[in-house]
Amino acid sequence: QVQLVESGGGLVQPGGSLRLSCAASRNIFSINVMGWYRQAPGKQRELVASLTSVGNTFYADSVKGQFTISRDNAKNTIYLQMNSLKPEDTAVYYCNARVLNIPRGTYWGQGTQVTVSS
């Protein structure tokens, strides 16, 4: 079982930056994949970025070059550094953890609101 606690959301102006944090309840080295999803009103939840335990990264085309996912194993925490924010980045952002080859091995954080507006 993995519990995820998110923080760092808030209101930011277009072009600004924000860093989200997700603290896991156990060593994230034991979690195969961690990532960030987002869901805007009326839209499906979409994968924004992911990071494997061996350091492989994935970014959605919409955020490539703007967002960076990283981790701190000592703190059992992953981060999402969001730069050059745009109004269309406004959404609830969710931390996700996936442990492969285990039934019901997907876990979600509570979500944190990010609003990009002037």
C-alpha positions as CSV (number, residue, x, y, z in Angstrom):
1,Q,0.0,0.0,0.0
2,V,1.2,3.5,-0.8
3,Q,-0.2,6.7,0.5
4,L,0.5,9.9,-1.4
5,V,0.3,13.5,-0.1
6,E,0.4,16.4,-2.5
7,S,1.2,20.0,-1.9
8,G,2.3,23.1,-3.8
9,G,-0.8,24.0,-5.8
10,G,-2.2,27.5,-5.9
11,L,-2.8,30.6,-8.1
12,V,-0.1,31.8,-10.4
13,Q,0.1,34.3,-13.2
14,P,0.6,33.2,-16.9
15,G,4.3,32.8,-17.5
16,G,5.0,32.0,-13.9
17,S,6.3,28.9,-12.2
18,L,5.1,26.5,-9.6
19,R,6.5,23.4,-8.0
20,L,4.3,20.5,-6.9
21,S,5.4,17.9,-4.4
22,C,4.2,14.4,-3.7
23,A,5.4,12.6,-0.6
24,A,5.0,8.8,-0.6
25,S,4.5,6.7,2.5
26,R,7.3,4.3,1.6
27,N,10.6,4.2,-0.3
28,I,9.8,5.4,-3.8
29,F,12.6,3.2,-5.1
30,S,10.2,0.3,-4.6
31,I,7.6,2.0,-6.7
32,N,8.0,1.2,-10.4
33,V,6.4,4.3,-11.8
34,M,5.4,7.6,-10.3
35,G,3.8,10.5,-12.2
36,W,1.5,13.4,-12.4
37,Y,-1.9,13.6,-14.0
38,R,-4.3,16.5,-14.4
39,Q,-7.9,16.9,-14.9
40,A,-9.6,20.1,-16.0
41,P,-13.4,20.6,-15.8
42,G,-15.2,18.7,-18.5
43,K,-12.1,16.9,-19.6
44,Q,-10.6,13.4,-19.1
45,R,-7.8,12.9,-16.6
46,E,-4.6,13.0,-18.6
47,L,-1.0,11.9,-17.9
48,V,1.3,14.9,-17.7
49,A,4.6,13.4,-16.8
50,S,6.0,10.1,-15.3
51,L,9.2,8.9,-13.9
52,T,10.3,5.3,-13.4
53,S,12.4,3.9,-10.5
54,V,15.4,3.7,-12.9
55,G,15.1,7.3,-14.1
56,N,13.2,7.0,-17.4
57,T,10.9,10.0,-18.0
58,F,7.9,10.7,-20.1
59,Y,6.2,14.0,-20.8
60,A,3.0,14.8,-22.6
61,D,3.5,16.8,-25.8
62,S,1.6,19.7,-24.3
63,V,4.1,20.2,-21.5
64,K,7.3,19.0,-23.0
65,G,10.0,21.6,-22.4
66,Q,7.9,23.4,-19.8
67,F,7.5,20.9,-17.0
68,T,10.1,18.7,-15.3
69,I,9.5,15.7,-13.2
70,S,12.1,14.8,-10.6
71,R,12.5,12.8,-7.4
72,D,14.3,12.8,-4.1
73,N,14.6,9.2,-2.9
74,A,15.8,10.3,0.6
75,K,12.6,12.2,1.1
76,N,10.4,9.7,-0.7
77,T,9.1,12.6,-2.8
78,I,8.6,13.4,-6.4
79,Y,8.3,16.9,-7.8
80,L,6.7,18.6,-10.8
81,Q,8.4,21.8,-11.7
82,M,6.1,23.8,-13.9
83,N,7.5,26.8,-15.8
84,S,6.0,29.1,-18.4
85,L,2.5,28.3,-17.1
86,K,-0.5,29.0,-19.4
87,P,-4.2,29.3,-18.6
88,E,-4.8,26.0,-20.2
89,D,-2.6,24.4,-17.6
90,T,-5.3,25.1,-15.0
91,A,-6.5,21.8,-13.6
92,V,-6.5,19.6,-10.5
93,Y,-3.2,17.8,-10.5
94,Y,-2.9,14.3,-9.1
95,C,0.1,12.3,-8.0
96,N,0.1,8.7,-9.1
97,A,2.1,5.7,-8.1
98,R,2.1,2.3,-9.9
99,V,3.6,-0.9,-8.5
100,L,3.7,-3.4,-11.4
101,N,2.6,-7.0,-11.1
102,I,0.6,-6.4,-8.0
103,P,-3.2,-6.5,-8.0
104,R,-4.7,-3.0,-7.4
105,G,-1.2,-1.6,-7.5
106,T,-2.2,1.9,-8.6
107,Y,-2.5,4.7,-6.0
108,W,-3.6,8.3,-6.2
109,G,-3.1,11.4,-4.2
110,Q,-5.9,13.7,-3.1
111,G,-5.2,16.2,-5.9
112,T,-4.1,19.8,-5.7
113,Q,-5.6,22.7,-7.6
114,V,-3.4,24.7,-10.0
115,T,-5.0,27.9,-11.4
116,V,-3.2,30.0,-14.0
117,S,-4.8,33.4,-14.3
118,S,-4.1,37.1,-14.4
